[in-house]
Every structure is written in structure tokens, then in C-alpha cells.
């Protein structure tokens, strides 16, 4: 009898330990950059844990080393994270090197291609372009927009003076030419006030992302996305005009503005240095916080205006969530993704402060009226374009960053010379790597 009791006690103990070992495995790790949306996601996934019992940890690192750490883990074929919310530009590298799991069958089965904003499918999920092969689920949608000082724009004296000088009413600009007029009008260095804040940082991708808003809206592009021809495209007449225009905006920025990224762009408006500032929408909500922005109660938001030839675009930001090919928890990853794309979850994601990619959610009145920036964001997400996302995008980006910074900030050469050099160096790289026929 005693032996039987001991046997069952030991068996129960082994079962308990085994059960807990299984439970311990029921967890997922998502790797992302260190910013507010990652905090919002950690709050959101608590609902997933409550529904499924699977714990999700959102692990973050600063933006400055996010890419490096991600690809170091891939190079080691490591499973330190099960999923990663990677930049749109990483898609080609992640897909072709086998770091991202091909989720095409699952993607189509769950009609993700039918429910998310088309641009997010094309830029966050599909590779190569037009292939209908998918490696990510749109996660954090994002685009460039503007924040502005409503108190300045709505001041009767400012409005009267502006109309007298420019011949039309001061308000949210409908064209880039109007935006420049407004920046010029509020450029008052003797009073410590400057017209606008734009992105100029050279180290990662800031000057390129900031300039893209003007570049695309002039009808310019980086090249033919099918043939990879860049000569005559990235350095077209319209591209040259766009770069010259961006430099005119740069002249209306505060002094020492030659290495500006998202933090400084927001800071310029929060401290009263600029009348308006460009930034990704994911960073703009901080300006609604009075503890960060002294003008929070009078800050408004608007989408990019039209270019001189009728084009209207915004630079795409944001990320898709991909399954790490070296994770041992693919089944759990798919379970999480199936939960994440649900309409109710996408709605909650937006309520918490994330930017959903669901077309239905973005177009809903409930979402657009929830904040004073949601409507501008929703508009922007249906007019976005992006940089190259091929595996060698980083080399292409470095060239574009360096050459545009030399012209814009370092005041070296002309816009034509800068873009001609970009066309030459991009062509050489694309030929060397086999994209462009000799």
C-alpha cells in the first residue's frame, strides 16, 4: 500500500513538473524598437494572454541599434525572439536570406490581402513586388504628416498680415508652395521663431525619409521597380526641382538643424522654435501631451499637401510583423497573428495608441474622430510610397543619405550634381549585385 502511495505521489510530481514545463514554453517574444507603440503593444497582448494563456513579451532596444541587433540574431540563426516588427525596408533582405518565414498560404487563407490598406500589403508584406508572396503581417502603419501651431495660424493679426503679403487666407496648406509661403511668413529669427522643421539626419534614414515627401509629390521616384533602371529617373528634372525645393525649406528651419531626426522635429514645435514640423505620425501624438509640449492645447495636424504637378504622397513608415525562421514556436506565432488581424483587436490597437493597418478601422468615423490627428493619419495612409526594399537597400540608402546631405546641409554642389552622382552610384551597385543588366 505504501509503495503504491509513493508511486502515485512520484507520478503526480512528475506530471506536475512536466505540465509546468509545457506551460513555461507557452510564451512568445516579439522584438521591436524602443518607442511608445511598443508599450502600447505590450498592453494589447495582455488580452491575447487572457484568451489563450500564452504570454507575450515585447522586448525592445533603441532605434539606433535595432537593425544591427536583429540581423546579428539572424546571422547566428538564433531564436532570441520569435517574431520581429521590422522596418519595411528590411523585407527583401529578410525574405531572400531565409530569415522571415514565408506565410503566403496563411496570409491568403485569412484574407489579410483583402482587409489591410493596400500600401501596407505592398510595402510591409509582399516580396518581390507583385509576386503575391508574403513574409509579414502589417503591424504598425505609419506615414509622414505635419503638426502646426493653431494659435499662430488662427491669430487674426497674423491672418490679416499673411493675406496682405501673399494674397490668400492663412490656413492649412493645400500645396507645397503654400507650405513654403507659410514657413517663410513665420521665419522670424530675430524673435527666435522659424518657419518649419524638416528631417536632415544623415546616419540612418532621416534625410531620405523627410525628403521623400517632397520627392514623391513632385512625381519623382527612385527608379523603375521592375527593371531597376535609375538613370534619368532618380535624377529627373522633377527630382532636381524637388531637392531644390527641400533646400528652400531647410533655409527656413532653426539654426544648427543639419542633423535633425524625430526627437528634434517634435522638440522644435514644443519649444516654440517653429510654426510647423514634419514627422512620422507615430511620433506626433507626443505633441498632445502638455508635459512635453507647452502648446499641446493649440497643436493641430495635417497631411502632406499636393505637389506642383498634382501628385500627393507621403513617405511610408511603419513595420510589418514577421516570424523568425529560427523560432521553434511557429504554431504559436501563427496563433498570435490570427488573433492580431481580427477586427476587434485592430480596433483596440488603435484605441491604445497604435496605428492599425485595417482599412475598415482606418476609414471608420469612430477611429477618425478619436483624436485630433487620426483623420490626417488615415488620409495619409492611402497616399504613401516607400524607398527600395530589396536586399541591398542599405547600400542604396547610404548613397542617397550621403549625397543629399552634402547638397542640403553641407552646401556642396548643386541638386543636379547630387542626384546625378546618386544615379551613377546606384546604377553601379545595381549592376554589381545583378539587379540591372550590364
Secondary structure by P-SEA (a helix, b strand, c coil): caaaaaaaaaaaaaaaaaaaaaaaacbbbbbbcccaaaaaaaaaaaaaaaaccbbbbbcccccccaaaaaaaaaaacccccccccccccaaaaaaaacccccaaaaaaaacccccccaaaaacccccccccccccccccbbbbbbccccccccccaaaaaaaaaaccccccccccaaaaaaaaaaacccccccccbbbbbbccccaaaaaaaaaaaaaccccccccccccccccccaaaaaaaaaaaaaaaacccccccccaaaaaaaaaacccccccccccccccccccccccccccbbbbccccccccbbbbbbbbbbbbcccccccaaaaaaaaaaaacaaaaaaaaaacccccccccccccccccccccaaaaaaaaacccccccccaaaaaaaaaaaaaaaacccccccaaaaaaaaaaaaaaaaaaaccccc
